[in-house]
Structure formats: structure tokens, C-alpha cells
Amino acid sequence: MNKKGTSNFANGLIWFGAGVSIAEILTGTYFASLGFGKAMLAIIIGHVIGGALMYFAGMIGAKEKKSAMETVKMSFGQKGSILFSALNVIQLVGWTAIMIYDGALSANGIISIDYRIWAAVIGVLVIVWVLIGLTNLGKINTVAMAGLFVLSIVLFVIVFKGEMPVVTDDGSMSFGAAVELAVAMPLSWLPLISDYTREAEKPVGATFTSVVVYSVVSIFMYTIGVGAAIYTGEGDIAAIMVKAGLGIVGLLIIVFSTVTTTFLDAFSGGVSSVSISKKIPEKWAAVVVAAVGTVAAILFPMDNITDFLYLIGSVFAPMIAIQIADYFILKKADFINKGFNWINLVTWLVGFVAYRLLMYVDTPVGNTVPDMVVTIIICLIVNALAGKVGAKNEKNN
């Protein structure tokens, strides 16, 4: 990264790679039961919500020049932030494993050897990407992204070239649940986005570009998944590629889209590890995240990630709600508590419980929006009361 910071184009390229993902295509297949029209509406609404949250999270890091977990310290204290840094590292190891597992199964569907061998190959490539480093990936990433873009369009055309079948909503997934599933994917990037926008030359422009590029590409990937399930009757993307005669081209889409997305998870795992302890070397922590994720992908089945996505939502939706309230409404950015900010930590716990309870309530906009509204309101009320108590104590003293 140069002294002037990363450009809008460089940030957009990073988040293009995040969006081009087999996991996003597979998640898109879950929406098929709604029918194409309702599925697309849910996907777009979910990404508008998730994209807005990504923008706010990215702006805090971009303006303060801090990584995602460093910005968490502003709201939860230096020691309090360790909880979220640890949860984020666990989340990123999980995502690394899921991405590699999905990529390995799909690759094995095209050239059948053993999915565990494919997992090892993809894992090694991710580690190579980490060792090359974000700074030195410029030209490699540009070439990889250009290739993936072309190949993704080819896949899109193949999926949608058939005649539109009539699919009606069978009631197996509610519209609100579908919106939440669409929110969940961009929501999973909230604890990461500032790791990349912190170096931005133009904070607002780079953050906006990152969010728009990711959201558009993610919607495109979800659409391929929905189309694959509806038009071809297949939920297995590898089977679609084989039927379409893509062969090696399909294999390249699978492997490199998995590597470029999983690299971000591993890299941010390293950044979050540094927030836990400054003694941890960032790059080697990222290598460890990639290695552990690879081993987990080889050893454990990870076929349904919906519970994992909802868990991420319940942890990080109330966290970013409190950060938004603190930074944009209460304007608290200068002081960082060296210990625990118990007021915000308890408020987060209430928001976490509220999210889990809202999972049993079907709303048209999913769980994230109502949970964040509740959390922000509680945060503002509690901080106002704490301010009055503090002022009263000062007056008495």
C-alpha cells in the first residue's frame, strides 16, 4: 500500500473478489422455493439492508484509519473488544473452512479425485495468496478478477438460457426468512470491511465503491444460484457446469473464486488476531487461520450453513448497531476505555438475546433491522441515563 492509501478501484477489486463466491451461489439456491420474482425481491431488499450496514461499518474504519476490531474498542473498551475479536477470529476460521469445503466439493464434482485433496489444494493456494500479501496482489488480482468476471457471465448465460419454468411459492421459506438470509451474507463482512477501508485514500468514495461493488456482485451470484435451482432443477453448481460442458473452465471458476474470497477471511483473521494481542504477527496469524480452516474443511461436513449465518447475525448485528449509535449519533470517537465499557457490553447482550427471540417472529424485513432498531434505542436511552447520573454525581461532588 502506498503512502497515499489505496484507491477506489483497488478497494472495489478486493470486494469484487469477495462477492464472486461458490458459497453465495449455493446460498442463492435456497431461495428457489419462493419462485423467481419473490426470491429476487428478497435478495435485493436483503442486500440493500446489508449493504447499508457495511457502509456504516466501513466508514468508521475509513475515517478513523483503524481496522474493524480496532474500531470496536471505541464502543466496548480495549478489554471489552477482545470478546468480539475472538468471536471474529472464530467466525473467520469457520468461513475459511466453509469456503474451502464448498469449493472442494464443487471442484470434485468436475474432476473427481477426492474432495479432501481439492480442499488441500485450495487451502495451499489461499496460504500462497496470504504470503504474497494484499500489497503485492495488485496485478495478480486484476487478472484473476477479470477472468472470474468473464467466466461468471458465461455461467449466468448458461443457467438462464432455458425456458422459464413456472415455480410458485411452496411455503417452505417465508419472505422474511429469505430477506434475513440475504442480509446474512453482507452482514458477515461487517467485522472485516474496515480492515480494507482503513487505508483508503478517499474514505467516503472507497467505502461506497466497496459496498456497491460487493452488493451488485453478491446479488449476481445469488441470482445464479436461484436460476440454477429453478431453471435446471440442480442445487449442485458443479453438476450444472458439467452439463453445460464447461469442464476446465468451470473448475477455474470454482477454484479461483474460492481462493479470492477465502483470502479475505484469512487475512482479516490475522488482523483481528493482532487486536487481541499486539505480539501476534498479522501475516502468520492469517496463515494459521487458513491452515486451520483447511484442516476443518477436510475433517468435517459443512453442507448447511444457515444456522452459522444466523449466529453471525445475532453476534454482529447488535455490535454494529451500538457502534453506529456511538459514532454517528452520540459522536463518541475520541475516548477509548482501557477496560470494559459495561454499558455497551450489556446492551449488546440484550441485542443478542433479542435477535435470537426475533428468529421466532416472521417480519417482512427479517430479524436484523428490528433487532438493530431495538438495540440502538436501548443504547441511546441507557447512555442518556448514564450521562444524567454522571452529571448529578459531579454536581454533588
C-alpha positions as CSV (number, residue, x, y, z in Angstrom):
1,M,0.0,0.0,0.0
2,N,1.4,3.4,-1.0
3,K,1.6,6.4,1.3
4,K,-1.4,7.9,-0.4
5,G,-3.5,5.0,0.5
6,T,-5.5,2.5,-1.6
7,S,-7.6,3.8,-4.5
8,N,-11.3,3.3,-5.0
9,F,-10.5,0.9,-7.8
10,A,-8.3,-1.2,-5.6
11,N,-10.9,-1.4,-2.9
12,G,-13.6,-2.2,-5.5
13,L,-11.4,-5.0,-6.8
14,I,-11.0,-6.5,-3.4
15,W,-14.7,-6.6,-2.8
16,F,-15.4,-7.9,-6.3
17,G,-13.4,-10.9,-5.2
18,A,-15.4,-11.2,-2.0
19,G,-18.6,-11.3,-4.0
20,V,-17.6,-13.9,-6.5
21,S,-18.1,-17.0,-4.4
22,I,-19.5,-20.5,-4.7
23,A,-20.9,-20.1,-1.2
24,E,-23.0,-17.2,-2.4
25,I,-24.3,-19.2,-5.4
26,L,-25.2,-22.1,-3.1
27,T,-27.0,-19.8,-0.7
28,G,-28.9,-18.5,-3.6
29,T,-30.3,-22.0,-4.4
30,Y,-32.1,-21.9,-1.0
31,F,-34.5,-19.2,-2.4
32,A,-35.9,-21.2,-5.3
33,S,-39.0,-22.3,-3.3
34,L,-40.2,-18.7,-3.3
35,G,-40.4,-18.6,-7.1
36,F,-38.0,-16.3,-9.1
37,G,-39.9,-13.0,-8.6
38,K,-40.2,-13.1,-4.8
39,A,-36.8,-14.6,-4.5
40,M,-35.2,-11.7,-6.3
41,L,-37.2,-9.2,-4.3
42,A,-36.0,-10.8,-1.1
43,I,-32.4,-10.9,-2.3
44,I,-32.4,-7.2,-3.3
45,I,-34.1,-6.0,-0.1
46,G,-31.6,-8.1,2.0
47,H,-28.6,-6.7,0.2
48,V,-29.8,-3.1,0.5
49,I,-30.1,-3.6,4.2
50,G,-26.8,-5.4,4.5
51,G,-25.0,-3.0,2.2
52,A,-26.1,0.0,4.3
53,L,-24.7,-1.7,7.4
54,M,-21.5,-2.5,5.6
55,Y,-21.2,1.2,4.6
56,F,-21.6,2.5,8.1
57,A,-19.1,-0.1,9.4
58,G,-16.6,0.7,6.7
59,M,-16.9,4.5,7.2
60,I,-16.0,4.3,10.8
61,G,-12.7,2.4,10.0
62,A,-12.0,4.6,6.9
63,K,-12.4,7.9,8.8
64,E,-10.6,6.7,11.9
65,K,-7.9,4.8,10.0
66,K,-8.5,1.8,12.2
67,S,-9.1,-1.9,11.4
68,A,-12.5,-3.3,12.1
69,M,-11.7,-4.7,15.5
70,E,-9.8,-1.5,16.5
71,T,-13.0,0.4,15.9
72,V,-14.8,-1.9,18.2
73,K,-12.6,-0.7,21.0
74,M,-14.1,2.7,20.7
75,S,-17.5,1.4,21.8
76,F,-16.7,-1.6,24.0
77,G,-13.3,-0.7,25.6
78,Q,-9.9,-2.2,24.9
79,K,-10.5,-5.3,27.0
80,G,-14.2,-5.5,26.0
81,S,-13.2,-5.6,22.4
82,I,-11.3,-8.8,22.9
83,L,-14.6,-10.7,23.1
84,F,-15.5,-9.5,19.6
85,S,-12.0,-10.0,18.2
86,A,-12.0,-13.6,19.5
87,L,-15.5,-14.2,18.1
88,N,-14.5,-12.7,14.8
89,V,-11.4,-14.9,14.5
90,I,-13.6,-18.0,15.2
91,Q,-16.1,-16.7,12.6
92,L,-13.3,-16.3,10.1
93,V,-11.9,-19.7,10.7
94,G,-15.4,-21.1,10.2
95,W,-15.9,-19.1,7.0
96,T,-12.4,-20.2,5.7
97,A,-13.4,-23.8,6.3
98,I,-16.9,-23.4,4.7
99,M,-15.5,-21.7,1.6
100,I,-12.8,-24.3,1.1
101,Y,-15.3,-27.2,1.8
102,D,-17.8,-25.8,-0.8
103,G,-15.0,-25.2,-3.3
104,A,-13.6,-28.6,-2.8
105,L,-16.9,-30.4,-3.2
106,S,-17.7,-28.4,-6.4
107,A,-14.2,-29.0,-7.9
108,N,-14.5,-32.7,-7.1
109,G,-17.8,-32.7,-9.0
110,I,-16.0,-31.7,-12.2
111,I,-12.8,-33.7,-11.7
112,S,-13.4,-36.5,-9.3
113,I,-10.4,-37.5,-7.2
114,D,-11.2,-36.8,-3.6
115,Y,-12.7,-33.6,-2.2
116,R,-10.2,-33.7,0.6
117,I,-7.4,-33.4,-1.9
118,W,-9.1,-30.5,-3.5
119,A,-9.6,-28.9,-0.1
120,A,-5.8,-29.2,0.5
121,V,-5.0,-27.7,-2.9
122,I,-7.4,-24.8,-2.4
123,G,-6.0,-24.3,1.2
124,V,-2.5,-24.1,-0.1
125,L,-3.4,-21.6,-2.7
126,V,-5.1,-19.4,-0.1
127,I,-1.9,-19.6,2.0
128,V,0.1,-18.5,-1.1
129,W,-2.3,-15.6,-1.6
130,V,-1.7,-14.6,2.1
131,L,2.0,-14.8,1.8
132,I,2.1,-12.7,-1.4
133,G,0.2,-10.1,0.7
134,L,-2.5,-7.6,-0.1
135,T,0.1,-5.0,-1.2
136,N,1.6,-7.3,-3.9
137,L,-1.5,-8.8,-5.2
138,G,-2.4,-5.9,-7.5
139,K,-1.7,-7.3,-11.0
140,I,-2.5,-10.9,-10.0
141,N,-5.8,-9.8,-8.5
142,T,-6.7,-7.7,-11.6
143,V,-6.1,-10.7,-13.9
144,A,-7.9,-13.1,-11.6
145,M,-10.9,-10.8,-11.2
146,A,-11.1,-10.1,-15.0
147,G,-11.1,-13.8,-15.7
148,L,-13.7,-14.6,-13.0
149,F,-15.9,-11.8,-14.2
150,V,-16.0,-13.3,-17.8
151,L,-16.5,-16.8,-16.5
152,S,-19.3,-15.8,-14.2
153,I,-21.1,-14.1,-17.1
154,V,-20.7,-17.3,-19.1
155,L,-22.2,-19.3,-16.2
156,F,-25.0,-16.8,-15.9
157,V,-25.9,-17.2,-19.6
158,I,-25.8,-21.0,-19.4
159,V,-28.1,-21.1,-16.4
160,F,-30.7,-18.7,-17.8
161,K,-30.7,-19.7,-21.5
162,G,-33.5,-22.2,-21.0
163,E,-37.2,-21.5,-20.9
164,M,-38.6,-20.1,-17.6
165,P,-40.3,-22.8,-15.7
166,V,-43.3,-21.9,-13.5
167,V,-42.4,-22.1,-9.9
168,T,-44.8,-20.9,-7.2
169,D,-44.1,-20.2,-3.6
170,D,-44.4,-23.6,-1.8
171,G,-44.4,-22.0,1.7
172,S,-41.2,-23.8,2.8
173,M,-39.4,-20.5,3.4
174,S,-41.1,-17.3,4.5
175,F,-40.3,-14.0,2.7
176,G,-38.9,-12.5,6.0
177,A,-36.6,-15.5,6.4
178,A,-35.4,-15.1,2.9
179,V,-34.7,-11.4,3.4
180,E,-32.7,-12.3,6.5
181,L,-30.7,-15.0,4.6
182,A,-29.9,-12.3,2.0
183,V,-28.8,-9.9,4.8
184,A,-26.7,-12.5,6.5
185,M,-24.0,-12.7,3.8
186,P,-23.1,-9.0,3.7
187,L,-23.6,-8.9,7.5
188,S,-20.8,-11.5,7.8
189,W,-18.4,-8.9,6.3
190,L,-19.2,-6.2,8.9
191,P,-16.3,-7.2,11.2
192,L,-13.9,-7.2,8.1
193,I,-14.6,-4.2,5.9
194,S,-12.6,-1.7,7.9
195,D,-9.6,-3.9,7.5
196,Y,-9.5,-2.7,3.9
197,T,-11.1,0.8,4.0
198,R,-8.7,1.9,6.8
199,E,-6.0,2.5,4.1
200,A,-8.3,4.3,1.7
201,E,-7.1,7.5,0.1
202,K,-10.7,8.8,-0.2
203,P,-12.6,7.3,2.8
204,V,-16.2,8.0,1.5
205,G,-15.5,7.1,-2.1
206,A,-13.6,3.9,-1.3
207,T,-16.2,2.7,1.2
208,F,-19.1,3.5,-1.2
209,T,-17.3,1.7,-4.0
210,S,-16.5,-1.3,-1.9
211,V,-20.1,-1.7,-0.7
212,V,-21.7,-1.1,-4.1
213,V,-19.3,-3.5,-5.9
214,Y,-19.8,-6.2,-3.3
215,S,-23.6,-5.8,-3.2
216,V,-24.0,-5.9,-7.0
217,V,-21.7,-8.9,-7.4
218,S,-23.3,-10.7,-4.5
219,I,-26.8,-10.2,-5.9
220,F,-25.5,-11.5,-9.2
221,M,-24.1,-14.7,-7.5
222,Y,-27.4,-15.2,-5.6
223,T,-29.2,-14.8,-8.9
224,I,-27.1,-17.5,-10.5
225,G,-28.0,-19.8,-7.5
226,V,-31.7,-19.1,-7.8
227,G,-31.6,-19.6,-11.5
228,A,-29.6,-22.8,-11.3
229,A,-32.2,-24.3,-8.9
230,I,-35.2,-23.1,-10.8
231,Y,-34.1,-23.4,-14.5
232,T,-32.0,-26.6,-14.2
233,G,-33.5,-28.2,-11.1
234,E,-30.0,-28.5,-9.8
235,G,-28.6,-27.2,-6.5
236,D,-25.2,-28.6,-7.3
237,I,-23.3,-25.9,-9.2
238,A,-20.6,-28.4,-10.3
239,A,-23.3,-30.6,-11.9
240,I,-24.6,-27.6,-13.8
241,M,-21.1,-26.8,-15.1
242,V,-20.6,-30.4,-16.2
243,K,-23.9,-30.5,-18.0
244,A,-23.0,-27.2,-19.7
245,G,-19.7,-28.7,-20.9
246,L,-17.7,-26.0,-19.0
247,G,-15.2,-28.6,-17.7
248,I,-11.8,-27.0,-17.0
249,V,-13.3,-23.5,-17.3
250,G,-15.9,-24.4,-14.6
251,L,-13.1,-25.8,-12.5
252,L,-11.2,-22.5,-12.8
253,I,-14.3,-20.5,-11.7
254,I,-14.7,-22.7,-8.7
255,V,-11.0,-22.8,-7.5
256,F,-10.1,-19.1,-8.0
257,S,-13.4,-17.7,-6.8
258,T,-12.9,-19.8,-3.6
259,V,-9.3,-18.6,-3.2
260,T,-10.0,-14.9,-3.8
261,T,-12.9,-14.9,-1.3
262,T,-11.3,-17.1,1.3
263,F,-8.1,-15.0,1.2
264,L,-10.1,-12.1,2.7
265,D,-11.3,-14.2,5.6
266,A,-7.8,-15.5,6.4
267,F,-6.2,-12.0,6.0
268,S,-8.8,-10.4,8.3
269,G,-8.3,-13.3,10.8
270,G,-4.7,-12.2,11.0
271,V,-5.8,-8.5,11.5
272,S,-8.3,-9.5,14.2
273,S,-5.7,-11.6,16.0
274,V,-3.5,-8.5,16.3
275,S,-6.4,-6.7,18.1
276,I,-6.3,-9.5,20.7
277,S,-2.5,-9.1,21.2
278,K,0.0,-6.9,19.5
279,K,2.6,-9.6,19.9
280,I,0.8,-11.8,17.3
281,P,2.3,-11.4,13.8
282,E,-0.5,-10.5,11.4
283,K,0.6,-12.4,8.3
284,W,1.4,-15.6,10.2
285,A,-1.8,-15.5,12.1
286,A,-3.6,-15.3,8.8
287,V,-1.6,-18.3,7.6
288,V,-2.7,-20.2,10.7
289,V,-6.4,-19.2,10.1
290,A,-6.1,-20.6,6.5
291,A,-4.4,-23.8,7.7
292,V,-6.9,-24.5,10.5
293,G,-9.8,-23.8,8.1
294,T,-8.3,-26.2,5.6
295,V,-7.9,-29.0,8.1
296,A,-11.5,-28.4,9.3
297,A,-12.8,-28.5,5.7
298,I,-11.0,-31.8,5.3
299,L,-12.3,-33.3,8.5
300,F,-15.9,-32.0,9.0
301,P,-19.0,-31.9,6.8
302,M,-20.4,-28.3,6.2
303,D,-23.4,-28.8,3.9
304,N,-25.9,-26.4,5.5
305,I,-24.6,-23.0,6.7
306,T,-27.9,-21.3,7.5
307,D,-27.5,-21.8,11.3
308,F,-24.0,-20.4,11.1
309,L,-25.2,-17.3,9.1
310,Y,-27.9,-16.7,11.7
311,L,-25.4,-17.0,14.5
312,I,-23.2,-14.4,12.8
313,G,-26.2,-12.1,12.6
314,S,-27.1,-12.4,16.2
315,V,-23.5,-11.6,17.3
316,F,-22.6,-8.8,14.9
317,A,-25.9,-7.0,14.2
318,P,-26.2,-5.7,17.7
319,M,-22.5,-5.0,17.8
320,I,-22.6,-2.7,14.8
321,A,-25.9,-1.1,16.0
322,I,-24.1,0.1,19.1
323,Q,-21.1,1.3,17.0
324,I,-23.4,3.2,14.7
325,A,-25.2,4.8,17.7
326,D,-21.9,5.7,19.4
327,Y,-20.1,7.1,16.4
328,F,-22.8,8.7,14.2
329,I,-25.5,9.7,16.8
330,L,-23.7,10.2,20.1
331,K,-20.5,11.3,18.4
332,K,-18.2,9.4,20.8
333,A,-15.0,8.8,18.9
334,D,-12.2,10.4,21.0
335,F,-12.2,8.4,24.2
336,I,-11.4,4.7,24.4
337,N,-12.0,3.0,27.7
338,K,-8.9,0.9,28.6
339,G,-11.0,-1.7,30.3
340,F,-14.6,-2.7,29.7
341,N,-17.5,-0.5,28.6
342,W,-20.0,-2.4,30.6
343,I,-23.0,-0.2,29.5
344,N,-22.4,-1.1,25.8
345,L,-21.5,-4.8,26.6
346,V,-24.7,-5.3,28.5
347,T,-26.7,-3.5,25.8
348,W,-25.0,-5.8,23.2
349,L,-26.1,-8.9,25.2
350,V,-29.7,-7.6,25.2
351,G,-29.4,-7.1,21.5
352,F,-28.0,-10.7,21.0
353,V,-30.9,-12.2,23.0
354,A,-33.4,-10.0,21.1
355,Y,-32.1,-11.3,17.8
356,R,-32.4,-15.0,18.9
357,L,-36.0,-14.3,20.0
358,L,-36.8,-12.5,16.8
359,M,-35.9,-15.6,14.9
360,Y,-39.2,-17.0,16.0
361,V,-41.1,-13.9,14.7
362,D,-41.8,-13.6,11.0
363,T,-41.4,-10.0,9.8
364,P,-41.2,-8.8,6.2
365,V,-37.7,-7.4,6.7
366,G,-36.2,-10.3,8.6
367,N,-34.5,-10.1,12.1
368,T,-31.6,-7.7,11.6
369,V,-33.5,-4.4,11.1
370,P,-35.9,-4.8,14.1
371,D,-33.0,-6.1,16.3
372,M,-30.8,-3.1,15.3
373,V,-33.6,-0.6,15.9
374,V,-34.2,-2.0,19.4
375,T,-30.5,-2.1,20.2
376,I,-29.9,1.5,19.0
377,I,-32.9,2.8,21.0
378,I,-31.7,0.9,24.2
379,C,-28.2,2.2,23.6
380,L,-29.3,5.8,23.4
381,I,-31.6,5.6,26.4
382,V,-29.0,3.9,28.6
383,N,-26.3,6.4,27.6
384,A,-28.6,9.3,28.3
385,L,-29.4,7.9,31.7
386,A,-25.8,7.3,32.4
387,G,-24.9,10.8,31.4
388,K,-27.6,12.2,33.8
389,V,-26.3,10.1,36.6
390,G,-22.7,11.2,35.9
391,A,-23.7,14.8,35.7
392,K,-25.6,14.6,39.0
393,N,-22.6,12.9,40.8
394,E,-20.3,15.6,39.5
395,K,-22.7,18.3,40.8
396,N,-22.9,16.7,44.2
397,N,-19.1,16.4,44.5
